Amino acid sequence: MPPQNIFPQKSEFVTSARFGALALIALLLMSNSVYSINPTERGNVRRFGVVQQTNPIMPGLHFKIPLIDTVDKVQVSLTTLHIPPFDVTTVDNQKVTLDLNFNYTVPDDKVNHVMYEIGRAGNADIESQIIPVAKDRASRVFASQNMVSVNMNRIDIQTQIEESISKSVEELFGIQPHSLQIASIKPSDAFMASNEAAVRAKNEAVAAENTKRTKQFEADQNVIEAKGAADSAIEAARGRAESVRLEAEANKTRLTLEGAGQEALIEAEIKPFGSPERYVQYLQAKASLQWNGQMPQVMSGSGGSASTLVIPMPGNFSGSK
């Protein structure tokens, strides 16, 4: 019995290889003939460079001819385009660095326009087309602004930039703008240094003015205190002078009253005698009755010397009792 050949014949091996290759090619062609559009996208197909659909292809599973058709897609949901930091110049020739974010969507009726009439086919160039326009419109707005008032006018500046960019991109590219945010406005280092120096000088001036006012207040207080002390001393002196005057008037009044009293007393004593002469005679007579016969003496002078003071007696005094 001849030995059996356990290996397949060459023709069978070639047939199997061809069959496997065909199956693989068929599988690849089938997988390449199906594509999907996501809910956030719209698409279209180019066949030998010709756009196949007038309206965009909506989300779902779709078929194309493998190796012939090319599928283009564009995002139509809200897209935030970050515009990298760039420099603009204000009207007073100050450099400012801006950082912007721009939000937009692509309307269905503008999908073909965005994919096939702007830049290269698809959505590869749309953002690179928007960025230069956004920079230019922002630069135009800042060219009319003064750096000193930028922070104060920030809301108005953002509104102007948003309106200008929105209008331009809508007219040029057909996209639907939604909002724009200025992430940052950064002045130049030279301006910041100058501003800090100005703020520091202003603070120093304010501090000096406050010191001056404090010194002036203290001086005014000293003047007020001195004036108060002077007024107090004047009032005290006036009080003492008034006290002396009142005391003098009181003494004068007292003396006047005492004199008047003495006069009244004398008049009262004279009145019974009818006249001052007769009253004097009465006193002389009374003194004569009380005289002891000795002459009164008054010692005066110095060095042991003395003089005798003789008081004359009434004229009718006879020297006898």
C-alpha angles and dihedrals in degrees: 000000000000117000117263121238107238093190119082119250118267092247092054092051092051091049092052092048092051091049091051092048092050091049091051092048091048090050092050092047091050094049091047093051094064126071136163135218116214122226090253093052143067125198150180139197130241118203114193087339096309119119108236103199129054091201123044120266110253127224117292143071116315140174132231138174108269118242091004108060122064119202119217122194135188131188111242099176121094109302126193112211113199110210107207117238113285137172128251131177128231126220090262090056097255119147117232128185115218130197114193139184119200123193122202145150133210115237116224092243090056098048095097090044092053094044100042109019101045119064117311124352113286125021097300096111104034096094093043087054094049097049098064091048092050092049092049095050092047090050091053092053094048091048087072096046129093114226093226091060099039096100092045092050097039096118092048091046092051090050092051093048092047093050093047096047094042093052093047099048092045092053096041103038106017094234122140112244118211111174146336129213128195101219093188143353109203120184120211120276090246092055092047091051091048091047092049090050090050092048091048091049090048091050090049090050091050090048091050091048090049090050090050091050091048092051090046090050091050091048091049089050090051090050091049091048092047092047090048091051091047092047089048091050091047091050090047091051090047089050092051092046090049090048091052091047092049091047091049091049089047091051090046090050090046092050091045090050092045091049091047088049092050091047090049090048092050091045088050090051094045096043096076089055094053097230141028092248093058090045089054090049087052092053091047091051091048092049090050090055092053097044115115096203098257125113115238116243132201119200114213141153129052141270094052093298119131136185129207120236112207116202109208116235126223115289095242093049107120097189093246131098 
